[in-house]
């Protein structure tokens, strides 16, 4: 999960190394349990993409690496 505050728009996507989306949410209070869409447990390297817009209209875009073991 990610701590957020004062967002009007929120989007998170977690993708595997092939670019396949394994988790997505528009809920800024989401919690990802590490399970993939096919029901298996995540393991390895992933890319996290976050796009958000604050109440002040400021746009935030971030792409980070995530390692799950």
C-alpha distance (Angstrom), angle and dihedral (degrees) to the residues before:
residue distance angle dihedral
X1 . . .
X2 3.78 . .
X3 3.79 126.1 .
X4 3.80 109.8 -121.6
X5 3.77 135.1 174.8
X6 3.81 135.1 -177.2
X7 3.81 99.7 8.0
X8 3.80 125.8 153.7
X9 3.82 94.7 -177.8
X10 3.81 128.7 27.9
X11 3.81 133.3 174.1
X12 3.80 130.0 168.0
X13 3.78 127.8 -177.8
X14 3.79 126.4 -176.3
X15 3.79 113.5 -161.4
X16 3.78 134.2 -175.1
X17 3.81 122.3 -126.4
X18 3.83 90.5 -85.9
X19 3.82 90.6 57.1
X20 3.80 93.7 -107.7
X21 3.78 112.1 146.6
X22 3.81 111.0 -120.4
X23 3.83 98.1 172.3
X24 3.79 135.7 13.8
X25 3.79 135.9 173.3
X26 3.80 141.9 170.6
X27 3.81 91.5 -163.5
X28 3.84 111.4 103.9
X29 3.83 88.2 -156.2
X30 3.82 94.3 53.5
X31 3.78 124.0 141.6
X32 3.80 120.2 -156.7
X33 3.78 112.9 -151.7
X34 3.81 93.6 -161.8
X35 3.78 94.5 -106.0
X36 3.79 120.2 134.4
X37 3.80 124.5 -134.6
X38 3.82 90.4 -100.7
X39 3.84 90.5 57.0
X40 3.81 97.0 -105.7
X41 3.81 123.6 123.8
X42 3.80 117.2 -100.1
X43 3.79 117.9 -112.1
X44 3.79 130.7 167.0
X45 3.79 134.1 21.0
X46 3.80 125.0 -18.0
X47 3.79 138.7 171.9
X48 3.80 120.3 -127.2
X49 3.81 118.3 -154.5
X50 3.80 118.8 -169.2
X51 3.79 125.3 -175.5
X52 3.78 119.0 178.7
X53 3.78 141.0 159.5
X54 3.78 121.9 -151.3
X55 3.77 127.1 -139.1
X56 3.82 85.9 -102.7
X57 3.84 90.9 59.5
X58 3.81 94.0 -108.8
X59 3.82 111.6 147.0
X60 3.80 120.1 -138.5
X61 3.80 124.4 -165.9
X62 3.79 122.6 175.7
X63 3.80 135.4 170.1
X64 3.81 118.9 -168.9
X65 3.78 138.7 170.3
X66 3.81 118.1 -115.3
X67 3.80 126.1 -165.5
X68 3.81 117.8 -160.5
X69 3.81 119.7 -169.3
